[in-house]
Amino acid sequence: MKCIILAGGYATRLYPLTENFPKPLLPVKQTTILDRLVDDVSEIENIDEIVVVSNHKFINIFQKWKNQKVCDTLITLLDDGSTENDNRLGAVKDIAFAIRKRDIRDDILVLAGDNLLDFSLKEFVRYFEKKHKTCVMIHRETSFEKLRKTGVAQIDDDFKIIDMQEKPEEPKSEWAVPPFYIYPTETLDTILNCVDNKKCNLDAPGDFIAWFCEKKEVYAWEMQGTRYDVGTLESYNSCLLYTSPSPRDSTSS
């Protein structure tokens, strides 16, 4: 399995913090957002490469981070060529870019590089290994307004997704879908075909998975902890206050 971490955005809502610095490398309790993800992923046995997709504006900062990073898993850094928010590729195009650039022919774990988790991703990967179908994370969200700003899934008794909508005006359930996905090898051509033919909003992975659910079986795994979405200065300050220690520090297997 490969892990693709999407870190090519420009985080304009976090200016001035991110005007000249990438959001995934913002500090959080003696480490960074990206370090927390990489440290956890590196302890998942069957992941043999972590591919971090950056943009051209911040590639040198990510390269400096990579040069100093101690990690047992191979880290590959990719530059998607974009230079500003107006010409960014978008999340789904960056996934396709990584698949083609690294000639990936393997299952892929896709993570948003601007999210903090206080639990390990190991159980998510184990769940996928049992299903061997496309899998997404879900969590209960009782705030109607928050549900209107995220992906929302309807599931059956076996946690198979039967309907998925991105940022719906009228949410049909309380199951929110954060940007963490696992795609089996046999679905990679579907991703590439979607990008080549512009079949959905290519800037939003939630729009893609909503489209994808109409084509393939997708199963949901309920998160076993808290996720912090670092989208604004307010949310970043909140996560500095409430984020727990890294999952790497709190799990031993």
C-alpha positions as a Markdown table, in Angstrom:
| # | Residue | x | y | z |
|---|---|---|---|---|
| 1 | Met | 0.0 | 0.0 | 0.0 |
| 2 | Lys | 1.1 | 3.6 | -0.7 |
| 3 | Cys | 0.0 | 6.6 | 1.2 |
| 4 | Ile | -0.7 | 9.9 | -0.6 |
| 5 | Ile | -0.8 | 13.0 | 1.6 |
| 6 | Leu | -2.4 | 16.0 | -0.1 |
| 7 | Ala | -0.4 | 19.1 | 0.8 |
| 8 | Gly | -0.7 | 21.3 | -2.3 |
| 9 | Gly | -3.2 | 23.9 | -1.1 |
| 10 | Tyr | -2.6 | 27.5 | -0.3 |
| 11 | Ala | -4.7 | 27.9 | 2.9 |
| 12 | Thr | -5.8 | 31.4 | 2.1 |
| 13 | Arg | -8.2 | 31.4 | 5.1 |
| 14 | Leu | -5.2 | 31.1 | 7.4 |
| 15 | Tyr | -3.4 | 34.2 | 6.2 |
| 16 | Pro | -1.0 | 35.7 | 7.3 |
| 17 | Leu | 0.3 | 32.5 | 8.9 |
| 18 | Thr | 0.3 | 30.6 | 5.6 |
| 19 | Glu | 0.9 | 33.4 | 3.1 |
| 20 | Asn | 4.5 | 32.2 | 2.7 |
| 21 | Phe | 4.4 | 28.9 | 4.6 |
| 22 | Pro | 2.6 | 25.7 | 4.1 |
| 23 | Lys | -0.3 | 24.8 | 6.4 |
| 24 | Pro | 0.8 | 21.1 | 6.9 |
| 25 | Leu | 4.0 | 22.3 | 8.5 |
| 26 | Leu | 2.4 | 24.6 | 11.1 |
| 27 | Pro | 3.6 | 23.7 | 14.6 |
| 28 | Val | 1.5 | 21.7 | 17.0 |
| 29 | Lys | 2.9 | 20.8 | 20.4 |
| 30 | Gln | 6.6 | 20.3 | 19.5 |
| 31 | Thr | 5.8 | 18.8 | 16.1 |
| 32 | Thr | 3.8 | 19.7 | 13.0 |
| 33 | Ile | 0.5 | 18.6 | 11.4 |
| 34 | Leu | 2.4 | 16.7 | 8.7 |
| 35 | Asp | 4.8 | 15.1 | 11.1 |
| 36 | Arg | 1.9 | 13.7 | 13.1 |
| 37 | Leu | 0.4 | 12.1 | 10.1 |
| 38 | Val | 3.7 | 10.7 | 8.7 |
| 39 | Asp | 4.8 | 9.3 | 12.1 |
| 40 | Asp | 1.5 | 7.4 | 12.4 |
| 41 | Val | 1.5 | 6.1 | 8.8 |
| 42 | Ser | 5.1 | 5.0 | 9.1 |
| 43 | Glu | 4.1 | 2.5 | 11.8 |
| 44 | Ile | 1.6 | 0.8 | 9.5 |
| 45 | Glu | 3.4 | -2.3 | 8.3 |
| 46 | Asn | 2.1 | -2.7 | 4.8 |
| 47 | Ile | 2.6 | 0.9 | 3.8 |
| 48 | Asp | 6.0 | 1.1 | 2.0 |
| 49 | Glu | 5.9 | 4.6 | 0.6 |
| 50 | Ile | 4.5 | 8.0 | 1.7 |
| 51 | Val | 3.9 | 10.4 | -1.2 |
| 52 | Val | 3.5 | 14.0 | -0.2 |
| 53 | Val | 2.1 | 16.2 | -2.9 |
| 54 | Ser | 3.1 | 19.9 | -2.6 |
| 55 | Asn | 2.9 | 22.9 | -4.9 |
| 56 | His | 5.7 | 24.7 | -6.5 |
| 57 | Lys | 5.5 | 27.7 | -4.2 |
| 58 | Phe | 6.3 | 25.7 | -1.1 |
| 59 | Ile | 8.3 | 22.8 | -2.5 |
| 60 | Asn | 11.6 | 24.1 | -1.1 |
| 61 | Ile | 10.1 | 24.3 | 2.4 |
| 62 | Phe | 8.8 | 20.8 | 2.2 |
| 63 | Gln | 12.2 | 19.6 | 0.8 |
| 64 | Lys | 14.0 | 21.1 | 3.8 |
| 65 | Trp | 11.5 | 19.3 | 6.1 |
| 66 | Lys | 12.1 | 16.0 | 4.3 |
| 67 | Asn | 15.8 | 16.4 | 4.5 |
| 68 | Gln | 15.6 | 16.7 | 8.3 |
| 69 | Lys | 12.8 | 14.1 | 8.8 |
| 70 | Val | 13.7 | 10.8 | 10.4 |
| 71 | Cys | 11.4 | 8.1 | 9.1 |
| 72 | Asp | 11.7 | 4.4 | 8.4 |
| 73 | Thr | 9.2 | 4.5 | 5.5 |
| 74 | Leu | 10.3 | 6.0 | 2.1 |
| 75 | Ile | 9.0 | 9.6 | 1.8 |
| 76 | Thr | 8.6 | 10.9 | -1.8 |
| 77 | Leu | 8.0 | 14.6 | -2.3 |
| 78 | Leu | 6.2 | 15.7 | -5.5 |
| 79 | Asp | 5.8 | 19.2 | -6.9 |
| 80 | Asp | 2.4 | 19.5 | -8.7 |
| 81 | Gly | 3.6 | 22.7 | -10.5 |
| 82 | Ser | 1.0 | 25.1 | -9.3 |
| 83 | Thr | 2.2 | 28.5 | -8.1 |
| 84 | Glu | -0.8 | 30.2 | -6.5 |
| 85 | Asn | -4.3 | 29.5 | -5.3 |
| 86 | Asp | -5.8 | 30.5 | -8.7 |
| 87 | Asn | -4.0 | 27.9 | -10.6 |
| 88 | Arg | -4.0 | 25.1 | -8.0 |
| 89 | Leu | -4.7 | 21.6 | -9.4 |
| 90 | Gly | -7.2 | 20.6 | -6.7 |
| 91 | Ala | -7.3 | 17.5 | -4.5 |
| 92 | Val | -8.5 | 14.9 | -7.0 |
| 93 | Lys | -6.1 | 16.1 | -9.7 |
| 94 | Asp | -3.3 | 15.8 | -7.2 |
| 95 | Ile | -4.3 | 12.2 | -6.4 |
| 96 | Ala | -4.2 | 11.4 | -10.1 |
| 97 | Phe | -0.9 | 13.3 | -10.5 |
| 98 | Ala | 0.7 | 11.2 | -7.7 |
| 99 | Ile | -0.6 | 7.9 | -9.2 |
| 100 | Arg | 0.9 | 8.7 | -12.6 |
| 101 | Lys | 4.1 | 10.3 | -11.4 |
| 102 | Arg | 4.9 | 7.4 | -9.2 |
| 103 | Asp | 3.3 | 4.8 | -11.5 |
| 104 | Ile | 1.4 | 3.5 | -8.6 |
| 105 | Arg | -0.2 | 0.0 | -9.0 |
| 106 | Asp | -1.1 | -0.6 | -5.4 |
| 107 | Asp | -3.8 | 0.2 | -2.9 |
| 108 | Ile | -3.7 | 3.8 | -1.8 |
| 109 | Leu | -4.5 | 5.5 | 1.5 |
| 110 | Val | -5.3 | 9.2 | 0.8 |
| 111 | Leu | -5.1 | 11.8 | 3.6 |
| 112 | Ala | -5.6 | 15.5 | 3.7 |
| 113 | Gly | -2.4 | 17.0 | 5.0 |
| 114 | Asp | -4.1 | 19.7 | 7.0 |
| 115 | Asn | -6.0 | 17.5 | 9.5 |
| 116 | Leu | -5.0 | 16.4 | 13.0 |
| 117 | Leu | -6.1 | 13.1 | 14.5 |
| 118 | Asp | -5.8 | 12.0 | 18.1 |
| 119 | Phe | -6.1 | 8.3 | 17.1 |
| 120 | Ser | -4.0 | 6.0 | 14.9 |
| 121 | Leu | -5.0 | 5.1 | 11.3 |
| 122 | Lys | -4.0 | 1.5 | 11.8 |
| 123 | Glu | -7.5 | 0.3 | 12.5 |
| 124 | Phe | -8.8 | 2.1 | 9.4 |
| 125 | Val | -6.3 | 0.2 | 7.3 |
| 126 | Arg | -7.2 | -3.1 | 9.0 |
| 127 | Tyr | -10.9 | -2.5 | 8.3 |
| 128 | Phe | -10.0 | -1.9 | 4.6 |
| 129 | Glu | -8.0 | -5.2 | 4.5 |
| 130 | Lys | -11.1 | -7.0 | 5.7 |
| 131 | Lys | -13.4 | -5.4 | 3.2 |
| 132 | His | -11.0 | -4.9 | 0.3 |
| 133 | Lys | -13.3 | -2.3 | -1.1 |
| 134 | Thr | -13.0 | 1.5 | -1.2 |
| 135 | Cys | -13.3 | 2.7 | 2.4 |
| 136 | Val | -14.0 | 6.2 | 3.9 |
| 137 | Met | -14.0 | 7.5 | 7.4 |
| 138 | Ile | -17.2 | 8.7 | 9.0 |
| 139 | His | -18.1 | 10.3 | 12.3 |
| 140 | Arg | -21.4 | 11.5 | 13.9 |
| 141 | Glu | -22.0 | 15.3 | 13.5 |
| 142 | Thr | -25.0 | 16.8 | 15.2 |
| 143 | Ser | -24.5 | 20.3 | 14.0 |
| 144 | Phe | -26.7 | 21.0 | 11.0 |
| 145 | Glu | -24.5 | 23.9 | 9.9 |
| 146 | Lys | -21.3 | 21.7 | 10.0 |
| 147 | Leu | -23.0 | 19.0 | 8.0 |
| 148 | Arg | -23.8 | 21.5 | 5.3 |
| 149 | Lys | -20.1 | 22.2 | 5.0 |
| 150 | Thr | -18.9 | 18.6 | 4.6 |
| 151 | Gly | -19.6 | 15.3 | 2.9 |
| 152 | Val | -22.6 | 13.4 | 4.4 |
| 153 | Ala | -23.2 | 9.7 | 3.9 |
| 154 | Gln | -26.2 | 7.4 | 4.4 |
| 155 | Ile | -25.2 | 3.8 | 5.3 |
| 156 | Asp | -26.8 | 0.4 | 5.6 |
| 157 | Asp | -26.5 | -2.1 | 8.5 |
| 158 | Asp | -23.2 | -3.3 | 7.1 |
| 159 | Phe | -21.8 | 0.2 | 6.9 |
| 160 | Lys | -22.0 | 0.2 | 3.1 |
| 161 | Ile | -22.6 | 3.7 | 1.8 |
| 162 | Ile | -26.0 | 3.8 | 0.0 |
| 163 | Asp | -25.9 | 7.6 | -0.7 |
| 164 | Met | -23.3 | 10.3 | -0.4 |
| 165 | Gln | -23.6 | 14.1 | -0.9 |
| 166 | Glu | -21.0 | 16.8 | -0.6 |
| 167 | Lys | -22.0 | 19.9 | 1.3 |
| 168 | Pro | -25.8 | 19.2 | 1.0 |
| 169 | Glu | -28.3 | 21.9 | 1.7 |
| 170 | Glu | -30.5 | 19.3 | 3.5 |
| 171 | Pro | -28.3 | 16.6 | 5.1 |
| 172 | Lys | -29.9 | 13.2 | 5.1 |
| 173 | Ser | -28.0 | 11.8 | 8.0 |
| 174 | Glu | -25.6 | 12.7 | 10.8 |
| 175 | Trp | -22.7 | 10.8 | 9.3 |
| 176 | Ala | -20.0 | 13.3 | 8.2 |
| 177 | Val | -17.2 | 12.2 | 5.9 |
| 178 | Pro | -13.8 | 13.7 | 6.5 |
| 179 | Pro | -11.1 | 13.6 | 3.8 |
| 180 | Phe | -9.5 | 10.2 | 4.6 |
| 181 | Tyr | -10.0 | 7.4 | 2.0 |
| 182 | Ile | -8.5 | 4.1 | 1.0 |
| 183 | Tyr | -8.8 | 3.0 | -2.7 |
| 184 | Pro | -8.0 | -0.6 | -3.8 |
| 185 | Thr | -5.7 | -1.0 | -6.8 |
| 186 | Glu | -8.5 | -2.0 | -9.2 |
| 187 | Thr | -10.2 | 1.4 | -8.7 |
| 188 | Leu | -7.2 | 3.6 | -9.7 |
| 189 | Asp | -8.2 | 3.6 | -13.4 |
| 190 | Thr | -11.6 | 4.9 | -12.3 |
| 191 | Ile | -9.9 | 7.8 | -10.5 |
| 192 | Leu | -7.8 | 8.6 | -13.6 |
| 193 | Asn | -10.8 | 8.4 | -15.9 |
| 194 | Cys | -12.7 | 10.8 | -13.7 |
| 195 | Val | -9.9 | 13.3 | -13.8 |
| 196 | Asp | -9.3 | 13.0 | -17.6 |
| 197 | Asn | -13.0 | 13.5 | -18.4 |
| 198 | Lys | -13.7 | 16.0 | -15.6 |
| 199 | Lys | -16.7 | 14.1 | -14.3 |
| 200 | Cys | -16.9 | 15.9 | -11.0 |
| 201 | Asn | -15.5 | 18.9 | -9.1 |
| 202 | Leu | -11.8 | 18.0 | -9.1 |
| 203 | Asp | -11.0 | 20.4 | -6.3 |
| 204 | Ala | -13.0 | 18.5 | -3.7 |
| 205 | Pro | -12.3 | 14.9 | -2.8 |
| 206 | Gly | -15.8 | 14.8 | -1.2 |
| 207 | Asp | -17.4 | 15.5 | -4.6 |
| 208 | Phe | -15.3 | 12.8 | -6.1 |
| 209 | Ile | -16.2 | 10.1 | -3.5 |
| 210 | Ala | -19.9 | 11.1 | -3.9 |
| 211 | Trp | -19.5 | 10.5 | -7.7 |
| 212 | Phe | -17.5 | 7.3 | -7.0 |
| 213 | Cys | -20.2 | 5.8 | -4.8 |
| 214 | Glu | -22.5 | 5.7 | -7.8 |
| 215 | Lys | -20.0 | 3.5 | -9.6 |
| 216 | Lys | -18.4 | 1.3 | -7.0 |
| 217 | Glu | -19.0 | -0.2 | -3.6 |
| 218 | Val | -17.8 | 2.0 | -0.8 |
| 219 | Tyr | -17.8 | 1.1 | 2.9 |
| 220 | Ala | -17.5 | 3.4 | 5.9 |
| 221 | Trp | -15.4 | 3.1 | 9.1 |
| 222 | Glu | -16.4 | 5.1 | 12.2 |
| 223 | Met | -13.6 | 7.2 | 13.6 |
| 224 | Gln | -12.3 | 6.1 | 17.0 |
| 225 | Gly | -11.3 | 9.5 | 18.2 |
| 226 | Thr | -11.3 | 13.2 | 17.4 |
| 227 | Arg | -10.3 | 15.0 | 14.2 |
| 228 | Tyr | -9.3 | 18.6 | 14.1 |
| 229 | Asp | -9.8 | 20.4 | 10.8 |
| 230 | Val | -7.2 | 23.2 | 10.6 |
| 231 | Gly | -9.1 | 25.5 | 8.2 |
| 232 | Thr | -9.1 | 28.9 | 9.9 |
| 233 | Leu | -7.0 | 30.8 | 12.4 |
| 234 | Glu | -9.7 | 30.1 | 15.0 |
| 235 | Ser | -9.7 | 26.4 | 14.4 |
| 236 | Tyr | -5.8 | 26.3 | 14.4 |
| 237 | Asn | -5.8 | 28.1 | 17.8 |
| 238 | Ser | -8.4 | 25.7 | 19.1 |
| 239 | Cys | -6.4 | 22.6 | 18.1 |
| 240 | Leu | -3.3 | 24.1 | 19.8 |
| 241 | Leu | -5.3 | 24.1 | 23.0 |
| 242 | Tyr | -7.2 | 20.8 | 22.8 |
| 243 | Thr | -5.1 | 18.5 | 20.6 |
| 244 | Ser | -4.0 | 15.4 | 22.5 |
| 245 | Pro | -0.5 | 13.8 | 22.2 |
| 246 | Ser | 0.4 | 12.3 | 18.9 |
| 247 | Pro | -1.2 | 8.9 | 18.2 |
| 248 | Arg | 2.4 | 7.5 | 17.9 |
| 249 | Asp | 2.9 | 8.4 | 21.6 |
| 250 | Ser | -0.4 | 6.9 | 22.8 |
| 251 | Thr | -0.4 | 3.5 | 20.9 |
| 252 | Ser | 2.0 | 0.7 | 21.0 |
| 253 | Ser | 0.7 | -1.6 | 18.3 |
